[in-house]
Amino acid sequence: MTDELPGTDVAGRDARPAAGEPLLRIEGVAKTFGTFRAVDGVSLEIKAGEFFALLGPSGCGKTTLLRMLAGFEAPDEGRMLLGGKDIAQALPHERPINMMFQNYALFPHLSVRDNIAFGLKRAGMARADIATRVAEMVALVKLEGLEKRKPDQLSGGQRQRVALARALARRPQLLLLDEPLAALDKKLRENTQGELMELQRRLGMTFIIVTHDQEEAMTMASRIGVMKSGKLAQVGTPRELYEAPRSRWIAEFVGDINLFDAESKLRDGHRLVIGTRDAGALVVAEPREAVGEGKFSVAIRPEKVKLSRRGPVSAAGHETAINLLDGVIADICYLGGTTTYKVKLDTGGMLQASVANSARLDVDAYSLNQHVVAWFTPDDCVVLPS
Amino acid sequence: MSARRIFARPARFAAIAPYVWMVLFFLVPFGFVLKISLSQTAIAQPPYEPVFDLTAGWTAIRSAFAALSIDNFRLIASDDLYVFAYLRSLTVAVTATVLLLVIGYPIAYGMARLPKRWQAVAMVLVIVPFWTSFLIRIYAWINILQHDGLLNQILLALHLVSQPVVWLSTDTAMYIGIVYSYLPFMILPLYATLAKMEPALEEAASDLGAPPWQVFWLVTFPLSLPGVGAGVLLCFIPVVGEFVIPDLLAGSNSLMIGQTLWLEFFTNKDWPVASAAAIVLLVVLLAPLLLYERLQRRQLEEQ
């Protein structure tokens, strides 16, 4: 039965890797539906205790990858090693993995208690132990007093908690979460994000979350894998993805960014002077990976762009050289904490600058058609292959 | 509320229309049948007495009322022929309904799991037999099941039997006919509940450690119970009163209540006993009907 599986903790025995050690190894996994290659040769290693996010637009294969981990789809190629054992062909009920479904998939004919106890009963756990574990789970997700309710007598947030408790009850080695917060409204979603992170830390469990919401992935995950057309485009910490995107596509997918197509490049010590059509010559720090012969662009995040009425002193060719661009304010978008200005550069391009509203009174605000100098340092620029 | 006000509002009229229908086409005829069941057979036109004659005055009507009796019901209760007919009807109906459920459930389940565009095709295939007259289809079965019919020809050709098997005029033939005729009524409500069931529920069950048979018994089947209830009643109730299929396909040594009723009414011209038998049948069928009603109400309350 299920509790004979290595690493299943339902029966109290445990043989799972310690935090920080590799838990899951995905090697060259691929899945094709008809002629559509949903997952195309994904390799990935996830360590025990990680909160890993699979991020990507719809149809990128992230859900298919998750469903293969749960066992609902069998990969056509590749291996999936959990604690060293290949689970690629194991049936869903044989895996020490549990999943929280997008629309929760709570059993409508069972009470909250029976929903949470479902997986424990299947594992042949003793009745008294089940009662203890259910009570523990109910307390964990703060659902005390609702044990006898049916799912349709609960609010959306409560249903989400039941789904979480049900998936956690078996203490899986790996918890999969398929868009777990998509059905909640914004405020509740933000609170729940915090609670999920806190829970994951406290239980020391390994979570893999699938989401299309890059903010959600950035907030919660310790590492993010960005997927595009069935392939992993980049894996890294949220900061790595944001500040050092590997391609133009990732830079645009994760957050806002200004992009200028390069036309020429010139080495200047540790820097490159890159000629662009829309923003003139830009001084950028030399990228770690040499820029190839192909097309590339210079990218700068809006919040790295500073605005002022007059530019700071800068000497071209000097170590402290910064990029100064003249323009006029073309559009203002007030967002509360920040204001996004669109600057029409004299060189022809458009530049977005995000400025923190650090003072309540708008003495520092710029008005439409006002002349400004936009400036940023070479280190704030990223050179991206197109 | 005056009648004029009710009919002035179409919505209100629509609300009472079903009741008007029930009174006119169920309650009033039922009253006639009930009255005939309390009468005695007579060689007359109509073939029973007393007959209410509203023109004959008050005393005549009172004596007509006094002439009513429950003798026919006593007869039905005391005569083995009727008791056996009821028992046989119920046995046949229970057996047939179980067969229908066992055969219909996998078909409905398979349909619900087909790709969407094939579901519509399967649906048409289930309904298509209705385009041919029911009687013709039963006669076709006589052809298939008779001594030198298609079934025996196939069995002989495949050397599965050495002699033609007697199918016709057996209970087997009757069950084949009933299952064949009523299968759509079992499949359609089952399909409707199974098709709208979220597939993620079965996945969640297997994710939580349930092997396939437990997924079925703990999740799929309990959640399909409303469909099972509807299908069972849609088949059980008409099969109890079934007349044509047992008459054409089953042997004549034991009769179902529908056949007995027909004999009383047309052969014996005993309208009162036939009416009493019909009333008893209705009472027998009331139990599952009330059950269904309660089931439906509980389902509504849960939503």
Interface residues (C-beta under 8 A of the other chain):
Chain A: T2 A70 G71 F72 L91 P92 H93 I97 N98 M99 F101 Q102 N103 A105 L106 F107 P108 H109 F118 G119 R122 A123 K150 D152 R166 R170
Chain B: E198 A200 L201 E203 A204 A205 S206 D207 L208 G209 A210 P211 Q214 L218 V219 P222 L223 E302 Q303
